[in-house]
Amino acid sequence: MEKVNVFEIADRIKEKWKVVDIANVNESIIRLSVLEGDFHWHVHKEVDEFFFVIEGGLCVETRDKIFNLARGEGIVVSKGVEHKTSSRMRTLTLLVEKPALKPRGD
């Protein structure tokens, strides 16, 4: 076992769209992401993706809806749903995904 401090990890991240693997749990991987600005439209054809906001705010947009997430809120983007994310400020999120998921889309 090893203790993880997401704020210490995030303090070392200087890039605006960086994803760091922090833990493996069963058949999923927990990733810390530091987001700021706009990300491109993309889709994950085979796997779901869970976003949980630790700090900041995250907009998750699909072709049908816009979800604005605040600290403490999360959302599952189902496989096959085209989406994009954006944030007006530096935002920390935890992602729960399958290890094979490509963060930039299929």
ZIGI-V991074 format. One record per backbone hydrogen bond with DSSP energy under -0.5 kcal/mol. NH is the residue of the N-H (numbers start at 0). CO is the residue of the C=O. E is the energy in kcal/mol with one decimal. If there is no record, write none. Layout:
# ZIGI-V991074
nh->NH co->CO e->E
nh->NH co->CO e->E
This chain:
# ZIGI-V991074
nh->5 co->3 e->-0.6
nh->8 co->4 e->-1.9
nh->9 co->5 e->-2.6
nh->10 co->6 e->-2.0
nh->11 co->7 e->-0.8
nh->11 co->8 e->-1.0
nh->12 co->9 e->-1.2
nh->13 co->11 e->-0.6
nh->17 co->33 e->-1.4
nh->19 co->31 e->-3.0
nh->21 co->29 e->-2.9
nh->22 co->29 e->-1.5
nh->24 co->27 e->-2.6
nh->27 co->24 e->-2.8
nh->28 co->96 e->-3.5
nh->29 co->22 e->-3.3
nh->30 co->28 e->-0.5
nh->30 co->94 e->-2.8
nh->31 co->19 e->-3.0
nh->32 co->92 e->-2.9
nh->33 co->17 e->-2.3
nh->34 co->32 e->-0.6
nh->34 co->90 e->-2.9
nh->36 co->86 e->-3.1
nh->38 co->84 e->-2.5
nh->41 co->82 e->-2.2
nh->44 co->42 e->-0.6
nh->48 co->76 e->-2.1
nh->49 co->95 e->-1.7
nh->50 co->74 e->-2.7
nh->51 co->93 e->-2.0
nh->52 co->72 e->-2.9
nh->53 co->91 e->-2.8
nh->54 co->91 e->-1.5
nh->57 co->68 e->-2.4
nh->58 co->85 e->-3.0
nh->59 co->57 e->-0.6
nh->59 co->66 e->-2.9
nh->60 co->58 e->-0.6
nh->60 co->83 e->-3.0
nh->61 co->64 e->-3.0
nh->62 co->81 e->-0.6
nh->66 co->59 e->-2.6
nh->67 co->65 e->-0.5
nh->68 co->57 e->-3.7
nh->68 co->66 e->-0.7
nh->70 co->55 e->-0.5
nh->71 co->52 e->-3.0
nh->72 co->69 e->-2.2
nh->74 co->50 e->-2.2
nh->76 co->48 e->-3.5
nh->76 co->74 e->-0.5
nh->77 co->75 e->-0.7
nh->79 co->43 e->-2.7
nh->80 co->77 e->-1.8
nh->81 co->79 e->-0.7
nh->82 co->41 e->-2.8
nh->83 co->60 e->-2.0
nh->85 co->58 e->-1.9
nh->86 co->36 e->-2.3
nh->90 co->34 e->-2.6
nh->91 co->54 e->-2.3
nh->92 co->32 e->-2.3
nh->93 co->51 e->-2.8
nh->94 co->30 e->-3.1
nh->95 co->49 e->-1.7
nh->96 co->28 e->-2.2
nh->96 co->94 e->-0.5
nh->100 co->97 e->-2.0
nh->102 co->100 e->-0.7
nh->104 co->101 e->-2.6
nh->105 co->42 e->-2.7
